[in-house]
Amino acid sequence: MAHQAVETRLAQPVCEGTDAKNHKETDHILREFLKSTEALRNRLNRHRSFNDLELFRLKNYFHALQLVYLGWKRKQQVLSPDSYDARNGPILPR
């Protein structure tokens, strides 16, 4: 399934290089994520009720995605030159 491909890619360490291969891989991952998101949207739009296990998994996936995104966002803010105070070091989000 597409979500498994995305989960596998998210679990891999990030390479620091920004070559064409990495850009193509990122584009592929984002396309697969979009496909999964669209499939979920279509499923939810059918007003189908979920059983307890499906709801549990859905909530866990959203939570995991949120944690990954917030961690990435925090890392980007720390690495950004705009978020650096020369006197005190990196400005960390509160």
C-alpha positions as CSV (number, residue, x, y, z in Angstrom):
1,M,0.0,0.0,0.0
2,A,1.1,3.6,-0.6
3,H,1.0,4.5,3.1
4,Q,3.5,1.7,3.8
5,A,5.9,3.1,1.2
6,V,5.6,6.6,2.9
7,E,6.1,5.1,6.4
8,T,9.2,3.2,5.2
9,R,10.7,6.4,3.6
10,L,9.9,8.5,6.7
11,A,11.7,6.0,8.9
12,Q,14.9,6.2,6.9
13,P,17.6,8.7,8.0
14,V,17.7,11.9,6.0
15,C,20.7,12.4,3.7
16,E,22.3,15.9,3.8
17,G,23.0,16.0,0.1
18,T,20.5,17.7,-2.2
19,D,21.3,16.0,-5.5
20,A,18.8,15.3,-8.3
21,K,18.3,11.7,-7.1
22,N,17.1,12.9,-3.6
23,H,14.7,15.4,-5.3
24,K,13.2,12.7,-7.5
25,E,12.8,10.4,-4.4
26,T,11.2,13.2,-2.4
27,D,8.8,14.0,-5.3
28,H,7.9,10.3,-5.6
29,I,7.2,10.1,-1.8
30,L,5.1,13.2,-1.9
31,R,3.1,11.9,-4.8
32,E,2.4,8.6,-3.0
33,F,1.4,10.5,0.1
34,L,-1.0,12.6,-2.0
35,K,-2.5,9.4,-3.5
36,S,-3.0,8.0,0.0
37,T,-4.5,11.2,1.2
38,E,-6.9,11.3,-1.7
39,A,-7.9,7.7,-1.2
40,L,-8.7,8.4,2.5
41,R,-10.6,11.6,1.6
42,N,-12.7,9.5,-0.9
43,R,-13.3,6.9,1.8
44,L,-14.4,9.5,4.4
45,N,-16.7,11.3,1.9
46,R,-18.7,8.1,1.4
47,H,-19.9,8.6,5.0
48,R,-18.9,5.1,5.9
49,S,-18.5,4.4,9.6
50,F,-15.3,2.9,10.9
51,N,-15.1,0.0,13.3
52,D,-13.0,0.5,16.5
53,L,-9.8,-1.0,15.1
54,E,-10.0,1.2,12.0
55,L,-10.6,4.3,14.1
56,F,-7.7,3.4,16.4
57,R,-5.4,3.0,13.4
58,L,-6.6,6.2,11.8
59,K,-6.0,8.2,14.9
60,N,-2.5,6.7,15.4
61,Y,-1.5,7.5,11.8
62,F,-2.6,11.1,12.2
63,H,-0.8,11.3,15.5
64,A,2.4,9.8,14.0
65,L,2.2,12.1,11.0
66,Q,1.8,15.1,13.3
67,L,4.8,14.1,15.4
68,V,7.0,13.6,12.3
69,Y,5.9,17.0,10.8
70,L,6.4,18.9,14.1
71,G,9.9,17.4,14.6
72,W,10.8,18.3,11.0
73,K,9.5,21.8,11.4
74,R,11.4,22.3,14.7
75,K,14.6,21.1,13.1
76,Q,14.1,23.5,10.1
77,Q,13.6,26.4,12.5
78,V,16.7,25.6,14.4
79,L,18.8,25.2,11.2
80,S,17.3,28.4,9.7
81,P,19.6,31.4,9.8
82,D,16.6,33.6,10.6
83,S,16.0,31.7,13.8
84,Y,19.5,32.2,15.2
85,D,20.4,34.8,17.8
86,A,24.2,35.4,17.8
87,R,24.2,36.2,21.6
88,N,22.2,33.2,22.8
89,G,22.4,30.6,20.0
90,P,19.4,29.0,18.3
91,I,15.9,30.4,19.1
92,L,13.8,27.3,20.0
93,P,10.1,27.4,19.5
94,R,8.1,27.4,22.7
